[in-house]
Amino acid sequence: ETPLMWAIGWGDEALPLVNYLIAHGADLNARDKYGATAFDCVKSDPPKPDLIKALGAAKAEREKGKEALENPLGGLAGGSGFGP
């Protein structure tokens, strides 16, 4: 179990801690010994709507950042009129 998973176990009351862990690089895809990720933990009972939103937003932001690193020109290369 990661610190992020542990915090999620406290429910929506842990939102400030979860946001802190995410901001400081918590691995959203880490798995516990049962193969569960933070996303699996947040979807378990009882409902945790604030944490679901926070994790979803963090994942989207990281994917956006990953995409920017993989394509630093943001689609400018190829057909843009720049270069060959």
Disulfide bonds with the S-S distance in Angstrom:
none
